[in-house]
Structure formats: C-alpha cells, structure tokens
Amino acid sequence: MTTPDLLEQRLTELEIKFSYADDLLETLNSQIARQQDLIDRLLAEVADLRRRRDDASGPGFRSLRDELPPHY
C-alpha cells in the first residue's frame, strides 16, 4: 500500500470510531437525563411522604401497643 492509501484507510477507521463514540455519548447522555428525572420524582415523592407522616402523626406519645396488628 502506498502512503496516501494507508492514510486514507487510517482516516476512515478514525471516522468510524468517532461515529461509534459519538453515538455512545448521546446514548449515555439521554440515559443520565432519564435517571435524573427519576431521581427528582423520587425525591419529591419522599418529601411528600415525609410531610404526610408529619401531618398525620400529630403531637403526643405513641405506644408500640397501638402499632400491633389486630390479631394480638
């Protein structure tokens, strides 16, 4: 092979590798964006559950006997 042919082949291989790397980067970015959306929704849900728990518990002492299932 002559030098220009070898350079052309190497350039083509680099372009192919770059194309795969670029596609992988886009896939990973979209996956991270979906995961961040899920994390944000889960954090909001946990905050809502904590707020509900605090609103429902009210003041006062709770006995562990109150937590027993009815068959005890």
BAKEMAR-470837 format. One record per residue (C-alpha): residue number from 0; residue in three letters; x, y, z. Coordinates in steps of 0.02 Angstrom, whole numbers, plus 50000, padded with zeros to 5 digits. Example, Ala and Ser with C-alpha at 12.3 -4.5 7.8 and 13.67 -1.06 7.14 Angstrom:
! BAKEMAR-470837
<node resi="0" resn="ALA" c1="50615" c2="49775" c3="50390"/>
<node resi="1" resn="SER" c1="50684" c2="49947" c3="50357"/>
This chain:
! BAKEMAR-470837
<node resi="0" resn="MET" c1="50000" c2="50000" c3="50000"/>
<node resi="1" resn="THR" c1="50057" c2="50173" c3="49963"/>
<node resi="2" resn="THR" c1="50064" c2="50308" c3="50094"/>
<node resi="3" resn="PRO" c1="49909" c2="50402" c3="50032"/>
<node resi="4" resn="ASP" c1="49808" c2="50240" c3="50032"/>
<node resi="5" resn="LEU" c1="49868" c2="50199" c3="50208"/>
<node resi="6" resn="LEU" c1="49824" c2="50374" c3="50269"/>
<node resi="7" resn="GLU" c1="49652" c2="50361" c3="50188"/>
<node resi="8" resn="GLN" c1="49621" c2="50194" c3="50273"/>
<node resi="9" resn="ARG" c1="49676" c2="50261" c3="50443"/>
<node resi="10" resn="LEU" c1="49568" c2="50415" c3="50422"/>
<node resi="11" resn="THR" c1="49417" c2="50306" c3="50379"/>
<node resi="12" resn="GLU" c1="49446" c2="50197" c3="50532"/>
<node resi="13" resn="LEU" c1="49459" c2="50351" c3="50643"/>
<node resi="14" resn="GLU" c1="49297" c2="50420" c3="50571"/>
<node resi="15" resn="ILE" c1="49209" c2="50255" c3="50606"/>
<node resi="16" resn="LYS" c1="49274" c2="50251" c3="50785"/>
<node resi="17" resn="PHE" c1="49222" c2="50431" c3="50811"/>
<node resi="18" resn="SER" c1="49049" c2="50393" c3="50746"/>
<node resi="19" resn="TYR" c1="49028" c2="50250" c3="50871"/>
<node resi="20" resn="ALA" c1="49096" c2="50356" c3="51013"/>
<node resi="21" resn="ASP" c1="48979" c2="50499" c3="50970"/>
<node resi="22" resn="ASP" c1="48829" c2="50382" c3="50966"/>
<node resi="23" resn="LEU" c1="48879" c2="50307" c3="51133"/>
<node resi="24" resn="LEU" c1="48898" c2="50480" c3="51209"/>
<node resi="25" resn="GLU" c1="48723" c2="50530" c3="51152"/>
<node resi="26" resn="THR" c1="48650" c2="50368" c3="51221"/>
<node resi="27" resn="LEU" c1="48735" c2="50393" c3="51389"/>
<node resi="28" resn="ASN" c1="48679" c2="50574" c3="51399"/>
<node resi="29" resn="SER" c1="48498" c2="50527" c3="51369"/>
<node resi="30" resn="GLN" c1="48509" c2="50387" c3="51498"/>
<node resi="31" resn="ILE" c1="48580" c2="50508" c3="51627"/>
<node resi="32" resn="ALA" c1="48442" c2="50633" c3="51590"/>
<node resi="33" resn="ARG" c1="48308" c2="50498" c3="51616"/>
<node resi="34" resn="GLN" c1="48391" c2="50442" c3="51778"/>
<node resi="35" resn="GLN" c1="48398" c2="50622" c3="51842"/>
<node resi="36" resn="ASP" c1="48213" c2="50643" c3="51804"/>
<node resi="37" resn="LEU" c1="48176" c2="50484" c3="51901"/>
<node resi="38" resn="ILE" c1="48284" c2="50542" c3="52048"/>
<node resi="39" resn="ASP" c1="48194" c2="50710" c3="52051"/>
<node resi="40" resn="ARG" c1="48023" c2="50624" c3="52052"/>
<node resi="41" resn="LEU" c1="48077" c2="50504" c3="52189"/>
<node resi="42" resn="LEU" c1="48145" c2="50645" c3="52296"/>
<node resi="43" resn="ALA" c1="47981" c2="50740" c3="52277"/>
<node resi="44" resn="GLU" c1="47883" c2="50583" c3="52324"/>
<node resi="45" resn="VAL" c1="47990" c2="50553" c3="52479"/>
<node resi="46" resn="ALA" c1="47967" c2="50734" c3="52532"/>
<node resi="47" resn="ASP" c1="47779" c2="50717" c3="52508"/>
<node resi="48" resn="LEU" c1="47775" c2="50556" c3="52610"/>
<node resi="49" resn="ARG" c1="47876" c2="50637" c3="52750"/>
<node resi="50" resn="ARG" c1="47757" c2="50785" c3="52751"/>
<node resi="51" resn="ARG" c1="47606" c2="50669" c3="52760"/>
<node resi="52" resn="ARG" c1="47686" c2="50570" c3="52901"/>
<node resi="53" resn="ASP" c1="47722" c2="50727" c3="53000"/>
<node resi="54" resn="ASP" c1="47545" c2="50793" c3="52972"/>
<node resi="55" resn="ALA" c1="47464" c2="50628" c3="53021"/>
<node resi="56" resn="SER" c1="47570" c2="50587" c3="53173"/>
<node resi="57" resn="GLY" c1="47518" c2="50740" c3="53272"/>
<node resi="58" resn="PRO" c1="47582" c2="50780" c3="53444"/>
<node resi="59" resn="GLY" c1="47585" c2="50660" c3="53588"/>
<node resi="60" resn="PHE" c1="47655" c2="50493" c3="53642"/>
<node resi="61" resn="ARG" c1="47627" c2="50339" c3="53537"/>
<node resi="62" resn="SER" c1="47631" c2="50169" c3="53619"/>
<node resi="63" resn="LEU" c1="47705" c2="50022" c3="53525"/>
<node resi="64" resn="ARG" c1="47548" c2="49925" c3="53576"/>
<node resi="65" resn="ASP" c1="47450" c2="50040" c3="53462"/>
<node resi="66" resn="GLU" c1="47556" c2="49976" c3="53319"/>
<node resi="67" resn="LEU" c1="47516" c2="49791" c3="53348"/>
<node resi="68" resn="PRO" c1="47409" c2="49704" c3="53219"/>
<node resi="69" resn="PRO" c1="47230" c2="49663" c3="53273"/>
<node resi="70" resn="HIS" c1="47262" c2="49476" c3="53298"/>
<node resi="71" resn="TYR" c1="47370" c2="49508" c3="53453"/>
